């Protein structure tokens, strides 16, 4: 587990990957870096000191990079001793902070100016300019004749030939962001270094022509030359079969290592970077991602996606929350044998809110299918500052204690599983008891933790067990891991004369894909308040709230804010027969009211009241038993609400 804090993101996007920031791949050491950025590149370059963030803990991925700043990146990349180059730059327009960096790059042939004295360092660096600097670091473009008649065209052609622009979004002449520069530099570290050779040269006046310029890979038999890639030279010279030396291998002599055929904790094909024997992170190979789903995936779906050739001839690796053993997975287990055209059944327990990702490696003839469930978690207590940890109750997941595995539970699961997360891994300092989160679990640990969208104080007009809940005209299908109040919702009949549950309010908790993963009753029928009076000292024709005095069942006496539009139980003339909207349109001021109400309270601490009995002179609350007995005695004679 990496010692990095990961932010509790509120901005989940529709992109499935962005909702799953796996341990070691979230770049959360920077508060402004999300999974939509080039996380792998940003983290690797931070680890080796090529590009770092600012003093506020931000990387500023969308900020444009100037030519001066690009010189700093190049000097850091090439590990120049910039202090020795101070005051050696020929350019007159370079500020003092950038001068030694520009001088180092100019002296070593990495960059040039617009003229002999003008560098143009405050201009944003374009993709072609940055790529040319980086390819010169690799050993390309050592002669002016290499460019032909168009240096940008030559740079683009050579960059494409060595895959330098993979994952870079900016065009050839566009300004580069820090995000794209980081990716371009990482691609360069993974590229082979070259050296130039010619058949001699000849000079006419001031012009020197080099004959038959060729660039050949630098190779080595030393072990450091396999630290990033063990690709071998195929030339017909004496270096045939030797390892090509990538720039990262040349610069770090094996200290920077890449394990390119790894899998992440969810079983997805991935890369793992290490520096000085310390893990930087594991990053899934998004370039192999063929398709992803967040609903039921049938055998037919997979057959249509992959085709019979892949299904019959490729090796399949299938994991559910990182688990691969059939005995552990139970009904969630499935194989490629079920991926046939006639199978319209769900594969395993794929379904609503379940992320299914399909990765295809055509070179190695492999298919990885990763099924990742999202679970509802509720903080069991406030953040424990002393131990820097937080206890969470995670629903619809079973803890198999004997094996240390966790698997998706059946719908009959009786209670949550206990998890503890550390402040070293998540930003949990402000978490309070009962706060809700969306989590993913793999390897026996919580891997991601996100704040959900909550539809607070919603009314339910329709409900179907394990299918959906309808609120304010919108249907929210249940996620396959949905947790809700079974006794309350499953007893709801929708018939007004047998149940008043549709008059209650609920918090509907949505997962990152828009499915209802939790429904919590907000208004408890036993949740009473004694309303003594409402302050009506001005016209309520345009007002939505009023101040009221209330006594709670625990003896608290408070002034509360009451929702006038939805509260019910008082007629417009102030009488209490429950047929009117609470004080709707009343201009005069009332003093004591003295009535029992049930209540809900929203996130803004505004109360919605519903009268349960006629007014009474009883204005002292003895205990909860007294309240309950009183409501039982007179509630049936009170208002119909």
C-alpha positions in Angstrom: 0.0 0.0 0.0 1.5 3.3 -1.1 2.2 6.0 1.4 0.2 8.6 -0.5 -3.0 10.4 0.4 -5.8 10.0 -2.1 -8.5 12.7 -2.3 -12.2 11.9 -1.8 -13.3 13.0 -5.2 -16.8 14.4 -5.6 -16.5 14.8 -9.4 -17.1 11.3 -10.7 -17.4 11.4 -14.5 -19.2 9.1 -16.8 -15.8 7.6 -17.8 -15.7 4.3 -16.0 -11.9 4.3 -15.4 -12.0 7.7 -13.8 -14.2 6.4 -11.1 -11.6 3.8 -10.1 -8.5 5.3 -8.8 -6.5 2.3 -7.8 -3.9 2.4 -5.0 -0.6 3.5 -6.4 -2.1 5.0 -9.6 -4.0 8.1 -8.5 -1.3 10.7 -8.4 -2.9 12.0 -5.2 0.3 13.5 -4.1 -1.0 16.3 -6.3 -4.4 17.7 -5.3 -5.3 18.8 -8.8 -4.3 15.6 -10.7 -7.1 13.2 -11.6 -7.2 9.9 -13.4 -8.1 11.9 -16.6 -4.6 13.2 -16.6 -1.4 11.3 -17.6 -1.1 9.9 -14.1 1.6 7.4 -14.9 3.9 10.0 -16.5 3.3 12.5 -13.8 4.1 10.1 -11.0 7.2 8.6 -12.6 8.6 12.1 -13.5 8.0 13.2 -9.9 9.8 10.2 -8.5 13.0 10.8 -10.5 12.8 14.6 -10.1 12.3 15.7 -13.7 8.9 17.5 -13.2 7.5 18.3 -9.7 4.6 20.4 -8.5 4.4 23.8 -6.8 4.6 24.8 -3.2 0.8 24.4 -2.8 0.9 20.7 -3.7 -0.4 21.2 -7.2 1.0 19.9 -10.5 -1.0 22.3 -12.6 -1.5 19.7 -15.4 -3.4 22.1 -17.7 -0.9 25.0 -17.5 1.0 25.7 -20.7 4.7 25.2 -20.7 7.1 28.0 -21.9 10.3 27.4 -23.8 12.2 28.5 -20.6 10.3 26.0 -18.6 11.0 23.3 -21.2 14.7 24.0 -20.9 14.4 23.3 -17.1 12.6 20.0 -17.9 15.4 19.0 -20.4 18.2 20.0 -18.0 16.6 17.9 -15.2 16.1 15.0 -17.7 19.7 15.0 -18.8 21.0 15.7 -15.3 23.1 18.6 -16.4 25.0 20.4 -13.6 23.4 23.7 -14.5 25.4 25.8 -12.0 28.5 25.3 -14.2 26.6 26.8 -17.2 25.7 30.1 -15.5 26.2 33.2 -17.6 27.2 31.3 -20.7 24.0 31.7 -22.7 24.3 33.9 -25.8 20.6 35.0 -25.5 19.7 38.4 -24.2 16.0 37.8 -23.5 16.3 34.9 -20.9 15.6 35.8 -17.2 18.2 35.0 -14.7 16.3 32.1 -13.1 16.2 30.3 -16.5 19.5 31.3 -17.9 21.7 28.4 -16.6 19.1 25.9 -17.8 18.8 27.4 -21.3 22.6 27.7 -21.4 23.1 24.0 -20.5 20.6 22.9 -23.2 22.1 25.3 -25.8 25.7 24.2 -25.1 24.8 20.5 -25.4 22.9 21.0 -28.7 19.4 20.3 -27.2 17.9 23.6 -28.1 18.5 26.7 -30.3 17.2 30.2 -30.4 15.1 32.2 -32.9 18.3 34.0 -33.7 21.8 34.3 -32.3 20.6 36.5 -29.4 16.9 35.8 -29.1 15.6 32.6 -27.5 11.9 33.4 -27.1 11.8 31.7 -23.7 8.5 33.3 -22.7 6.7 31.8 -25.7 4.8 28.6 -25.1 6.6 25.5 -26.4 4.9 23.7 -29.2 4.7 19.9 -29.6 7.2 20.0 -32.5 9.7 22.1 -30.5 9.5 19.9 -27.4 9.7 16.7 -29.5 12.8 18.0 -31.3 14.5 18.7 -28.0 13.7 15.3 -26.7 14.8 13.5 -29.9 18.1 15.3 -29.8 18.5 13.9 -26.3 17.9 10.5 -27.8 20.7 11.2 -30.4 18.6 12.1 -33.5 18.9 15.2 -35.7 22.6 15.8 -35.3 23.0 17.4 -38.7 21.1 20.2 -40.4 20.6 18.0 -43.5 18.4 15.7 -41.4 15.6 18.2 -41.6 15.3 18.4 -45.3 13.1 21.4 -46.3 10.7 21.2 -43.3 12.0 20.7 -39.7 8.5 20.2 -38.3 7.6 17.6 -40.8 10.9 15.8 -40.2 10.4 15.9 -36.5 6.8 14.6 -36.7 7.7 11.8 -39.0 10.6 10.6 -36.8 8.5 11.0 -33.6 5.7 8.9 -35.1 8.2 6.2 -36.1 9.4 5.7 -32.5 5.9 6.1 -30.9 7.0 9.3 -29.2 3.5 10.9 -29.4 1.5 8.1 -27.8 -0.9 9.5 -25.3 -0.1 13.1 -26.2 -3.2 15.2 -27.2 -1.6 18.4 -28.5 -1.1 19.0 -32.2 2.2 19.6 -33.9 2.0 23.4 -33.7 -0.1 23.6 -30.5 1.1 24.9 -27.1 1.9 22.0 -24.8 0.5 21.6 -21.3 2.4 20.2 -18.4 0.2 17.1 -18.6 1.2 16.4 -22.2 4.9 17.3 -21.6 5.0 14.8 -18.9 3.7 12.1 -21.2 6.1 13.1 -24.0 9.1 12.9 -21.6 8.0 9.5 -20.3 7.7 8.2 -23.8 11.2 9.5 -24.4 12.6 7.6 -21.4 11.1 4.4 -22.9 12.7 5.1 -26.3 15.9 3.7 -27.6 19.0 5.9 -27.8 20.8 6.2 -31.1 24.1 7.4 -32.5 24.8 8.9 -35.9 27.2 7.7 -38.6 28.1 9.0 -42.0 30.1 8.1 -45.1 32.1 11.3 -44.7 31.3 14.9 -45.7 32.2 17.6 -48.1 32.2 21.3 -47.9 31.3 24.1 -50.3 32.0 27.5 -48.9 30.3 27.7 -45.5 28.1 24.7 -46.2 29.0 21.2 -45.1 27.2 18.2 -46.6 27.2 14.9 -44.7 27.0 11.8 -46.9 24.5 9.0 -46.1 23.6 9.9 -42.5 22.3 6.9 -40.6 21.1 6.4 -37.0 21.7 3.1 -35.2 20.5 2.0 -31.8 23.0 2.0 -29.0 23.1 -1.5 -27.5 24.7 -3.3 -24.5 25.0 -6.7 -23.0 24.9 -5.2 -19.5 21.9 -5.9 -17.2 21.0 -2.3 -16.8 20.1 -2.3 -20.5 17.0 -4.5 -19.7 15.7 -2.4 -16.8 13.0 -0.7 -18.9 12.8 -2.9 -22.0 14.6 -6.0 -23.0 14.0 -5.5 -26.8 17.0 -6.7 -28.8 18.8 -5.3 -31.8 18.1 -7.1 -35.1 20.8 -5.4 -37.1 23.3 -7.4 -39.1 26.2 -5.8 -37.4 28.2 -7.1 -34.4 25.6 -5.8 -32.0 22.9 -8.2 -33.2 21.1 -9.8 -30.2 22.3 -7.2 -27.7 19.8 -5.1 -25.7 18.8 -1.7 -27.1 19.6 1.0 -24.5 16.6 3.1 -23.7 17.2 6.7 -22.6 15.9 5.9 -19.1 18.4 3.0 -18.9 21.2 5.2 -20.1 20.5 8.0 -17.6 19.7 5.9 -14.5 21.8 2.8 -15.1 19.1 0.3 -14.0 17.8 2.3 -11.0 14.6 3.1 -12.9 12.8 -0.1 -13.7 9.7 -1.0 -15.6 7.8 -4.3 -15.2 5.7 -4.2 -18.4 3.8 -7.4 -18.0 2.2 -6.9 -14.6 -1.4 -7.0 -13.4 -3.0 -4.5 -11.0 -4.9 -5.5 -7.8 -8.1 -5.9 -9.9 -6.4 -8.3 -12.3 -6.1 -5.8 -15.2 -3.0 -5.8 -17.4 -0.7 -3.2 -16.1 2.8 -1.7 -15.8 4.7 -1.2 -12.6 7.5 1.4 -12.2 10.1 1.3 -9.5 12.9 3.7 -8.7 15.8 2.9 -6.4 14.0 -0.4 -5.6 10.9 1.6 -4.3 7.6 1.1 -6.1 6.3 4.2 -7.8 3.0 2.7 -8.9 1.1 0.2 -10.9 -0.8 1.6 -13.9 -3.3 -0.3 -16.0 -2.7 -0.5 -19.8 -5.6 1.6 -21.0 -4.3 1.1 -24.6 -5.5 -2.5 -24.4 -9.0 -1.6 -23.2 -11.5 -2.8 -25.8 -14.8 -2.2 -24.1 -16.4 -1.6 -20.7 -19.9 -2.1 -19.3 -21.8 -1.0 -16.2 -24.8 -3.2 -16.6 -25.5 -6.9 -17.3 -23.0 -8.4 -19.8 -24.4 -11.5 -21.6 -22.6 -14.3 -23.3 -23.9 -12.9 -26.6 -22.5 -9.4 -25.8 -19.0 -10.9 -25.3 -19.3 -13.0 -28.4 -20.3 -10.0 -30.5 -17.4 -8.0 -29.0 -14.6 -10.5 -29.4 -15.7 -13.0 -32.1 -15.2 -16.7 -32.3 -11.5 -16.5 -33.3 -10.5 -14.7 -30.1 -12.8 -16.7 -27.9 -11.5 -20.0 -29.2 -7.8 -19.2 -29.6 -6.8 -16.6 -27.0 -6.0 -17.2 -23.3 -8.6 -15.7 -20.9 -7.9 -14.3 -17.5 -11.1 -13.5 -15.6 -11.2 -11.8 -12.2 -13.9 -10.4 -9.9 -12.7 -7.8 -7.5 -9.2 -9.2 -8.1 -10.2 -12.8 -7.2 -9.8 -15.6 -9.7 -10.5 -18.8 -7.8 -13.8 -20.5 -8.6 -14.4 -21.8 -5.1 -14.2 -18.3 -3.8 -16.2 -16.5 -6.5 -19.2 -18.9 -6.5 -21.9 -17.6 -8.7 -19.7 -14.7 -9.9 -17.4 -17.1 -11.7 -17.7 -17.5 -15.5 -15.5 -18.7 -18.3 -15.1 -18.1 -22.1 -17.1 -21.2 -22.7 -20.2 -19.2 -21.8 -19.4 -16.6 -24.4 -21.7 -17.9 -27.1 -24.2 -16.3 -29.4 -27.2 -18.1 -27.9 -26.4 -17.0 -24.3 -28.6 -14.1 -23.3 -27.9 -14.7 -19.6 -25.6 -12.5 -17.5 -22.0 -13.6 -17.2 -21.5 -14.3 -13.5 -22.9 -11.5 -11.4 -22.3 -8.7 -13.9 -25.2 -6.2 -13.6 -26.2 -2.7 -12.7 -23.4 -0.7 -11.3 -20.8 -3.4 -11.9 -17.9 -2.3 -14.0 -16.8 -5.0 -16.5 -13.7 -4.1 -18.4 -12.4 -6.2 -21.4 -8.7 -5.9 -22.3 -7.4 -7.5 -25.5 -3.7 -8.1 -26.2 -3.4 -9.3 -29.8 0.4 -9.6 -29.6 0.4 -12.1 -26.8 -3.1 -13.4 -27.7 -4.6 -12.7 -24.2 -7.9 -11.4 -22.9 -8.3 -10.0 -19.4 -11.8 -9.4 -18.1 -12.0 -7.5 -14.8 -15.3 -7.3 -13.0 -15.2 -4.6 -10.3 -18.1 -4.0 -7.9 -18.8 -0.8 -6.1 -20.0 -1.1 -2.5 -21.8 1.3 -0.2 -19.7 2.1 2.9 -20.8 4.1 6.0 -18.4 5.5 8.6 -18.9 3.6 11.8 -17.4 6.4 13.8 -15.7 9.8 13.5 -12.1 9.9 12.2 -9.7 8.5 14.8 -7.1 11.2 15.0 -4.9 9.4 17.4 -4.4 6.3 15.2 -5.0 8.2 11.9 -7.6 5.7 10.7 -11.3 5.3 10.0 -13.6 2.3 10.5 -16.1 1.7 7.7 -19.1 -0.6 7.5 -19.2 -2.0 3.9 -22.5 -3.5 2.7 -23.2 -6.4 0.4 -19.8 -8.0 0.8 -18.8 -11.1 2.7 -15.6 -11.6 4.7 -14.2 -15.1 4.2 -12.0 -15.0 7.3 -10.2 -18.3 6.7 -8.8 -17.1 3.4 -8.6 -13.4 3.9 -10.7 -12.8 0.8 -13.8 -10.6 0.4 -16.4 -11.4 -2.2 -19.7 -9.9 -3.3 -22.5 -11.1 -0.9 -25.9 -12.5 -1.8 -28.9 -10.3 -1.4 -29.6 -12.1 1.9 -26.5 -10.8 3.6 -27.4 -9.9 7.1 -24.9 -7.2 7.9 -21.9 -5.2 6.8 -18.3 -6.2 6.9 -15.8 -4.2 8.9 -12.9 -2.4 7.2 -10.3 0.1 8.4 -8.6 2.7 6.2 -5.5 4.7 7.1 -4.9 8.4 6.8 -1.7 7.5 4.9 -3.8 6.3 2.0 -7.0 8.4 2.1 -7.9 11.9 3.0 -10.2 11.0 6.0 -9.5 13.8 8.5 -12.9 15.4 8.2 -15.0 12.2 8.0 -17.8 12.0 10.6 -19.9 9.0 11.8 -22.6 8.0 9.3 -20.9 9.7 6.3 -21.4 7.6 3.2 -18.9 6.6 0.5 -18.6 4.4 -2.5 -15.7 1.9 -2.2 -14.1 -0.8 -4.3 -12.4 -3.7 -2.6 -9.6 -6.0 -3.8 -6.7 -7.8 -2.1 -8.5 -7.7 1.2 -8.4 -3.9 1.3 -10.4 -0.9 0.2 -8.8 0.3 -3.0 -10.9 3.4 -3.8 -13.1 5.7 -1.7 -15.4 8.3 -3.3 -18.2 10.5 -2.0 -21.5 9.6 -3.7 -24.3 11.8 -5.0 -27.1 11.9 -2.4 -30.7 12.8 -3.2 -31.5 14.1 0.3 -35.0 14.2 1.6 -36.6 12.5 -1.4 -40.1 11.2 -1.5 -40.8 7.7 -2.9 -43.8 7.2 -5.2 -43.1 3.7 -6.4 -40.8 0.9 -5.5 -40.1 -2.6 -6.7 -38.0 -5.1 -4.7 -34.5 -5.4 -6.1 -35.6 -3.5 -9.3 -36.0 0.3 -8.8 -37.3 3.2 -6.8 -39.2 6.1 -8.2 -38.8 9.6 -6.8 -40.3 12.8 -8.2 -41.1 11.1 -11.5 -37.6 9.7 -12.0 -36.9 6.0 -11.8 -33.6 4.9 -10.3 -32.7 1.3 -11.0 -31.0 -0.5 -8.1 -27.3 -1.3 -8.3 -26.6 -5.0 -7.9 -25.0 -4.2 -4.5 -27.9 -1.9 -3.3 -28.5 -1.7 0.4 -31.9 -0.4 1.7 -34.2 -0.6 4.6 -35.9 -3.9 3.9 -38.6 -3.7 6.5 -39.7 -0.2 5.4 -39.5 -0.4 1.7 -40.5 -4.0 1.1 -43.6 -3.6 3.2 -44.7 -0.5 1.2 -47.8 -1.4 -0.8 -48.6 1.9 -2.5 -52.2 1.8 -1.2 -53.0 5.0 0.7 -55.4 3.5 3.1 -53.1 0.7 4.3 -49.7 2.5 4.3 -48.4 6.0 4.7 -44.9 5.1 3.7 -45.0 7.1 0.5 -45.5 10.2 2.7 -42.1 9.6 4.3 -38.8 10.9 3.0 -35.6 9.1 2.1 -32.0 9.7 1.2 -31.4 8.0 -2.2 -27.7 7.3 -2.6 -26.4 7.1 -6.2 -23.3 5.3 -7.4 -21.0 6.8 -10.0 -23.0 5.3 -12.8 -26.4 6.7 -11.7 -27.8 3.6 -10.0 -29.4 3.6 -6.6 -26.9 1.9 -4.3 -28.6 2.9 -1.0 -32.0 4.1 0.3 -32.2 5.4 3.8 -35.3 6.4 5.6 -35.0 10.0 6.8 -38.4 10.4 8.5 -39.1 7.8 11.2 -42.7 7.4 12.2 -41.5 7.5 15.8 -39.5 10.7 15.2 -41.7 13.3 17.1 -41.4 17.0 18.0 -43.7 19.1 20.1 -44.4 22.4 18.3 -45.2 25.2 20.7 -45.4 28.2 18.3 -44.4 29.7 15.0 -43.2 33.3 14.5 -45.4 34.7 11.7 -44.7 38.4 11.8 -44.8 39.2 8.1 -46.5 38.1 4.9 -45.8 34.5 3.9 -47.1 34.9 0.3 -43.5 34.8 -1.0 -41.8 33.0 1.9 -40.8 29.4 2.2 -39.7 29.2 5.8 -40.5 30.5 9.3 -39.0 30.3 12.7 -40.6 28.0 15.3 -40.1 26.9 18.8 -40.0 23.1 19.3 -39.4 20.6 22.1 -37.7 17.3 21.1 -38.2 13.9 22.8 -34.8 14.1 24.4 -35.9 17.3 26.2 -34.1 19.7 23.9 -35.9 23.1 23.4 -34.7 24.7 20.2 -35.7 27.3 17.7 -36.0 25.6 14.3 -36.5 26.7 10.7 -39.7 25.2 9.3 -40.5 24.6 5.6 -43.9 26.3 5.1 -44.7 24.9 1.6 -44.6 21.2 2.4 -45.3 21.1 6.2 -49.0 20.1 6.9 -51.4 20.3 9.7 -52.6 23.9 10.2 -55.3 25.7 8.3 -54.8 29.2 6.9 -57.0 30.6 9.7 -54.7 29.1 12.3 -57.0 26.3 13.4 -55.5 22.8 13.8 -57.5 20.3 11.8 -54.8 19.2 9.5 -56.5 20.1 6.3 -54.3 23.0 5.3 -50.7 23.6 4.4 -48.8 24.8 7.5 -49.5 28.6 7.8 -49.7 29.0 4.1 -50.4 32.6 3.1 -51.0 33.8 6.7 -50.1 37.4 7.3 -51.0 37.7 11.0 -48.9 36.4 13.9 -49.8 33.4 15.9 -48.4 32.6 19.4 -48.8 29.2 20.9 -49.8 26.2 18.7 -49.0 23.2 20.9 -49.2 20.2 18.7 -47.3 17.0 18.0 -45.6 16.5 14.6 -43.4 14.0 12.9 -40.6 15.7 11.1 -37.8 15.4 8.6 -34.8 17.7 8.4 -32.8 18.3 5.2 -29.1 19.1 4.8 -29.8 22.8 5.3 -31.3 22.0 8.7 -34.8 23.0 7.5 -37.6 21.0 9.1 -40.7 19.7 7.4 -43.5 19.0 9.9 -46.6 16.8 9.7 -49.2 17.1 12.5 -50.1 13.7 14.1 -52.7 14.9 16.6 -55.1 17.8 17.5 -53.7 20.6 19.7 -53.3 19.8 23.4 -52.5 21.6 26.6 -49.8 19.1 27.3 -46.5 21.0 27.0 -44.2 18.9 29.1 -42.3 16.0 27.7 -41.6 13.4 30.3 -39.9 10.6 28.3 -40.0 8.7 25.0 -42.6 6.3 26.4 -44.9 9.2 27.2 -44.6 10.5 23.7 -45.2 7.2 22.0 -48.2 6.5 24.3 -49.7 9.9 23.6 -49.3 9.5 19.9 -50.9 6.1 20.1 -53.8 7.4 22.1 -54.7 10.5 20.0 -53.0 9.9 16.7 -55.9 8.1 15.1 -58.2 11.0 16.1 -55.8 13.6 14.7 -55.4 14.9 11.2 -55.2 12.8 8.1 -51.9 13.8 6.6 
